[in-house]
C-alpha cells in the first residue's frame, strides 16, 4: 500500500474517531457560510503548517541535520507543504467570511499575533495569501517573506517570554504540576503497560534512557513524523520503523498528550491567559469599549495552544492537534425586534433579553477543509458570553496574577520574564494585541524587527 493511500486512510480514521469521542458528541458539520446577520467578531487560533523536525534521533545517521538544512533551511522550519496547508486554510476563511471581511487587505481590519518562531510567522503570511488571493492563484507565492501583504503588522514576543501564544515560557508552578502528573499512578500505569515498546524505542533511538520515558515520546514521534511526511524529498525512515511501529508510536504520542491538560492548574497557567484575553476582548466589543477596528483577531501558534484552549472548554479530542488545525470563536450579537443590535451590561442580556453568544468551530485535520461546530459543554446552546465567563471562571487569569501564581514560592527569584510582567499592567491600554507591547513602529515586529519588552 502506498504512503498516499495510508495517509488517506489515516485521515478518515481521524475524522471518525473525533466524531465518536464522548466529549465531542455535540459536534456537527458547520454550514459553509457564517451567519452574517448576527456575527460581530472572529477570533482564529491555528497551529502552524507542516515543518521540519525540531529534534534529531541520535541513532539516525541517514536523515542528517545537513540534509534538513540543504532542503528546508534547518530544523523547525515551515515547509512548502506547510505553506500550502495554510494557504488553503486562508481560502476556507475567505469562503466562510466573504461578506464579513473586506476583499482588499487593510491592516486595521486584521490583527495577527504570532509566537516568535519562523514557522508560525510564515504560516500567517501563507494564510493571508489564501485569504486575499484571486481564484486563479492555486498556491502560496514563495518565498513567503517577500510576498507578505503590503502593510501587514504582526506582533510577537521573544521565545520563552510569551504567556499568551504560549510556547516554552517559564512557569515553575505549572512545571511542578506537570511533574506531579507524570509521576501519578495513572500515568505510571500506562508506562508499565507499554514498557516493552518503550524499551524497544529507548534501545533503538539511543537518547540515553531505556525504557524511553513516555513523557518524552515527542522526541521519537516528532522526527519520525517529519521523515514520513517527506519521503518524497529523499528522507528515509530508520529500518526499525515500519508502518505498524509508526502507528504504535503515534498511539503513544496521543496517549501521553491525553494527560496534558486534565489538571485544572495546568489548564489555568498554560492556557488561561489566552482564554482571558479572548474573553475580555469579546466583552469589550459587546460593551462598545473596544478601541480596535479589526474584525478578525488571529493567533498563529502551536498544537498546545489549541489543545489548551479546548481543554478549558472541556473538549478533549483523542488526536492531538495536527498541522494547520484551527479553532474559530465567533462572537454573535442577536438583533432586537426593531432590527438593531442589542447592547447590555458586561456580557449580559439587554432589556429585551437578547444576549451575545459564542459559537465554536474546529478544523480538525491537516489537509481537510471541513469545519465542525462544537457544542461547549455546560454552556448552551446558545453559549452566551455571560454563561461562558461564569462556567470557566476558574481559568480566568490576567497576566499580572499569572506571573504571581507561576512564581509560587520562588517570588524572590528573578525569572526570565519577571521584568516583562510589570509592563503588562502599565502598557496594556496602549497595546498592540492587548499585551506586553508598545504601539509603535518597532512594536509591529515583522521580518527581523523586534521590540524586546523583556
Secondary structure, 3 states (H helix, E strand, C coil): CCHHHHHHHHHHHHHHHHHCCHHHCCCEECCCCCCCCCEEEEEEEEECCCECCCCCCCCCCCCCHHHHHHHHCCCCCECHHHHHHHHHHHHHHHHHCCCCCCCCCCHHHEEEEECCCHHHHHHHHHHHHHHHCCCCCCCCCCCHHHCCCCCCCEECCCCCCCCCCCCCCCCHHHHHHHHHHCCCHHHHHHHHHCHHHHHHHHHHHCCCCCCCCHHHCHHHHHHHHHHHHCHHHCCCCCCCCCHHHHHHHHHHHHHHHHHHCCCHHHHHHHHHHHHHHHHHHHHHHHHCCCCCCCCEEEEEECHHHHHHHHHHCCCCCCCCCCCCCEEEEEEECCECCCCCECCCCCCCCCCCCCCCEEEEEEECCCCCCCCEEECCCCCCCCEEHHHHHHHCHHHCCCHHHHHHHHHHHHCCCCCCCHHHHHHHHHHHHHCCCCCCCCCCCCCCCCCCCCCCCC
